[in-house]
């Protein structure tokens, strides 16, 4: 069956794609939803001065705002209705995943199947609303106070009414994006939330490439550096594609079973452990934590912060933590390694996997079921995670070093490449699955038609 599926996948052509009407409808729906997302990123919040806002972002470059602006497709820089993007929803989802591992009631709810999953999704939506309200309020207050030191405020009419309207608009924008992502997942192709994030990153790439070629035209970047940038991106993309498909297959055997013809057959399978189990969560968390102090200082104003000994200490720390500094790269790599192990322990539970194998009669050859299986899986997972953490560290630190040394735009970082390549690979895989299912459907229809003609 596997070989026939691979053969059908290799035989996929443009002709089979043209016949797959359901797939084309899904692709058109996905494209239309992403166009709506991009149009909303240009709808500004009421009461914002665009000139003062542009000057504010020029002063705060290099902080965590650049990081979130990348995921929102430039919406934060323009302070649009979807300025917060889908980051509150992602944060709420991660918190719920952590909660299910620590709370027995939520863990039991997760095991209830589809009904439990729906309840957890509902709790995630409630958490998204709460996070949006908190972040939206602090964003409104930050906009009011951002220009206090320079006398040029980005808010035309500051006050409680501005804060309330800003919170309502930002909550509505994020919840609409969450709903749009769910619609893409159910009626389109791929994971909707991931596609929205990828669309925001890809929308910034033309600007980044234009800055690179403009640097070559003006002389700030020579031709050799530009060629090195392009070659580095190509090598990193190929490396990501290879490592994201890499997995450690743990062999699994099941007891011998008697088939309908009286034959005794032993089932063999494997448990795939991905090298990069944690995905892009470690770079996102590590970058956010490192860039947060710099952003606080930039919003507060260095003169206000420096009035005390604590302020001098904060300014000194943020000076050493500038984007691309040696201390920043070292802490960034350490944070990636830590979150790799932490998040992998959250998403994969060796004890639960060992219990499930024992329940269904499965076992690892040479390993006794139960506690020994759990220890073996934990040992294998730890070794795999070491390789995954090293891979993520290289992927993220090499572009960061190039950004600091060559002046590459921020959007060409390792995190953005990871997200774009991962989402693209997942979407292409789903398109191939739809095409294979369509070809199987055609074969079944032809077989039924021939069977009906034969009986006649």
Secondary structure by P-SEA (a helix, b strand, c coil): caaaaaaaaaaccaaaaaaaaaaaaaaaaaaaaaaaaaaaaacccccccaaaaaaaaaaacccaaaaaaaaacccccccccccccaaaaaaaaaaaaaaaaccaaaaaaaaccaaaaaaaaaaaaaaaaaaaaaaaaaaaaaaaaccccccccccccccaaaaaaaaaaaaaaaaaaaaaaaaaaacccccaaaaaaaaaaaaaaaaaaaaaaaaaaaccccaaaaaaaaaaaaaaaaaaaaaaabbbbbbbbbccccccccbbbbbbbbbbbbcccccaaaaaaaaaaaaaaaaaaaaaccccccccaaaaaaaaaaaaaccccaaaaaaaaaaaaaaaaaaaaaaccaaaaaaaaaaaccccccccccaaaaaaaaaaaaaaaaaaaaaaaaacaaaaaaaaaccccccccaaaaaaaaaaaaaaaaaaaaaaaaaaaaaaaaaaaaaaaaaac
